[in-house]
Amino acid sequence: MNYEYASTDELVKEITGRTVSGLPRLREIARNPDILSDVSGIGAVSAKRIQAALELGRRYVGEPDTDRISISGPEDVARVYGPRLRDLDHERFYVILLNNAGQIIGEHLVSQGIVNASLVHPREVFREAIRMSASSVILLHNHPSGVREASREDHLITKQLAQAGKLIDIPVHDHIIITGSSYVSFAENGWLD
């Protein structure tokens, strides 16, 4: 079978070995995998295989052509992390660790769930940066609601973390919020100073 020209139903049959009917849009499945239980012909094993295939697709989209990803602006961060974060139903807050050349040397999940000042503490953000000898960091989180605005809390957290970064000489280059297929950049909006 030439997968490029196959229908979604044909691809699902290749993955699961079953003919299905009433398959929701892939984006809907990515956002809420539980809806697969309502699809005729999909059992628990097939649902897990479809979820694994979707995760492979997300990783493929964000995977660079080289081992080290260079970050020259917020669009690079959105290209790499957007596919991983845009369909989640909860917030995740990451710190992306950069070397002197602006290449990603690591990432650290700081918190999951609701982002607030008590869950995002400078100690948690900069612990991995210090351990990995990062030269700078980029803060990153998603808005599952798709709201393309930084909240008051987002501004407060960013200010606190930027000040902490200055004290330990690991500057915060940006704070990027993934909102669906778009993003908000604190650096682009001049909000880091």
N, C-alpha and C positions, 0 to 999 in steps of 0.2 A: 504494500500500500504506500502511495506517495502521500505522506502526512500533510504536506503543504496544501493539498487540494481537498483533503478530507473534511467532512462536516464535523461540528463539535460532537454530535451524537456518535459518529463513526470513531472519533478519537477516544471518547469515553468507553466505547465497546472494546477498543484495543487495550485500554488500561485495565478495565474491569472484567472483560470477557463476557459481558452481559449487554443485551439490548435494553436501552432505557427509553422511557417516554416521559415527557413533561419536565425535562431538565431546565432549571432556572438559568438565568444569565450567569456566566462565570463570576462576574463581579459580585453578584448577590450571594453566590456560594462562598466566595472568599470572605465576605463580610459576616456571613452567618452560616457556617458549615452544617449546623443542625437542620437546615431546610432540606438537606439530602435525604433525611429520614422519610420525607413526604413523597419522594420520587419513586414511581413504580420501577422495580427491577434493581433498586440500589439497597444493598444490605450494609451492615456495619463494616465489613471488610472492603467492599467497593467504595464506600464513603471515605475510608482512610486512604485508599489508593488515589482517589480524586484529589483529596486534600494534599497529599504528598506531591502529586503532579503540579498542583497550583503553586505550592511552595518552591518547587524547582523552577517554575516559570518566573516567580518573583526574584529568586536569586540570580537567574540568568540575566534578567533585565538590569539588575544593579551591579552585575559583575564587570569589572574592568577588563580591558584587553591585556593589562600587565599585572604583575604581582602587587605593586604599590600604586595606590590611587592618589593622584595629585589633586589638591583642592585649590582652585584659583578664584572661586567665588561661590555664592550660595546655590547657583544653578547646578554646580557639580555635586554638592551635598544632596540636593533635591533629586538629582538623577540617580544617585546611588541608594539613598535611603527612602525616597518617596514610595517606590513599589512595596517596600517592607512595612511602611507605617500607614499608608493612606486608607487601607481597608480594615484596620483594627477597630474594635468596638470599645477600646479603653485607651487612656493616655499612657505613653511610655516616654521617659526622659532619659536621654543618652548624653554622655560626654564623648566627643570624638577627639582622639589624641593625635597631634601632628608633630612631625619633626621639623628641623630648620628649613627643609626644602618644601614644606607645605604638603607633605605626603602623610596619609593616614598610617599610623603605626599601631593603632588599636582603638577600641571602642569599649565603653563600659555602660551597662544599663544601671542607672542610678535609682530609678523608681518606676513602678507600674501603678496604674489606677489613677486617682485624681492627683494632679500635680499641685502641691502647695508648699509653702515655705518650710513646713516641718518635715516634709518628705525629701526635699531637695536641699541638702545641707552642704556647705562648702567642703567639709571634711570628706564626704562621700564623693563629691565631684572631683576633687583634686588628689585623692589618695592614689588612684591608678595613674594619674598624670605624673605624679612624683615618682612612683614605682617604675614607670616606663621611660622616665627621663624625657617627657614630652616638652617641646619648646613652646607650644601653645595649644589651646583647645577651642573647640566649637561646641556650643550647647545645642541640643536638638530635642524637640519633642513634637508630638502630633496633637491635632485637635480632631477627635473622632466626629465631632458635630459638623465639621467642615467650615466652621466660622473662621473667616480669613482676617481676624483681628487679634492683636496681642492684648491679653487682659491686663488689668491693673496688677494682678498677682504675677503675671509673666514679666512685667517691667520691674517689679520689686525683686524678684528672684534674680533676674539678670543683673541688676545693679549690685546686689549683694555679692554675686559670684564674680563679677568683673572687678570689684574692689578687692576681694580675696585673691584673685589672680594677680593683681598688681603687687600685692604684698609679698607674694612668693615668686614673683618674676615668671609666671606662666600666664601670659595674657589670654583673655577671652577674645577671639577674633570675631565671633558672631554668635547669635542665638537664632536658630532657624526653626520655624514652626511649619510643619507639613500639614496642609489643609486640603484634603482630597488630592486633586492632581496639580495643586498650586502650592505656594509657600509664602511665608512672610519672613523677611530678613531684618534683624535689628540693625546690622551694619549698613545695609542699603538705605534704611530709613533714618540713619543718623541717631539711633537711640542708645548707642553704647557709651557715649561720653557723659 
